[in-house]
Amino acid sequence: MYGAIINKGEQYYTDLYKVFNAINNVQKNYNWLITDCVCYPSTKQFAEILSNEYCWLSGSELTRIVEKENFQWIWAVLSGFDKSITLDEVLEYPLPYAEEYTGFWENPISIQHPLATVEIIPWDSSLTLIISRERKIVDDFKESFPLSEDLNYYNKK
């Protein structure tokens, strides 16, 4: 498992437009479960979708939302799943959560949802975490955010 954290050098840390660019827009290759979400888009439709206990979006739908209105995400867990995995399969497990979850800060790092390939976590507007089974996603993120740190290393401090 691979992970990174960015918590310095940015104007704010939960800019998903920049995160998606950093990971070369691979978010489009997944379906996304968004949980424990606190954000304030001005578009009423987006606010309604993201205020539910969870929402399920294709990578293209999520990308369109972020491209149309690049609002700040305060809290959330965005869990990316292979497109072959159905929402019914995903909902057989507990929903991921951000604020009270201590597993982000423990080694070995892990993805909360056992079926997810990648998780992006906006954390209290003060940092963004990315955890993935695919090294390239995290490597691309770290390359685009040179002040980011390897999450395993960060957790050892």
Steps between C-alpha positions, in 0.01 A plus 500: 500500500625846413406836646588867509401810694510864396474752782736780404579729210146534362244780528259236627528125506176358376502620140378193311557665164872516579497149648337358186754674279779369725387141452462549124120481521494128578192571713307460174591129502306431820157525655499705820330457833505833682431485873532713813490806279503861613530750217316806383445513126282787384333283236183371667509165318857430617416602856203262504698206359790547740287557811370142501647226719681385189498558129613279214643672194689392193845650461368708211213634713735588786739669259217705346394620846853609591559662162170688510546627856834452671374551855698419812440167668522518880462130585431192290615157401497444126543128440576391143387160376564298189202550269416129521409537870135586559353737756319204661837328555649822642211548743557157653777668705495790748522845344845664526531807719762769547497700822508227765687238299843440656621248242639774275764569762613140556741280310452295301270743324183358355196592299187499713270335250629150419380514137641844417814554296562859608379742765533878496432664835449875542576545871357806678617726214850474646638206301424242237587132524518259211529125552513252215573141413665640185839658557485716187201698630686595818828560317326737256336681792835542679669619182234767447508607864874507582432598863283192552639216711480125488225409747692204645792731576271774634335254740836399645576856614 
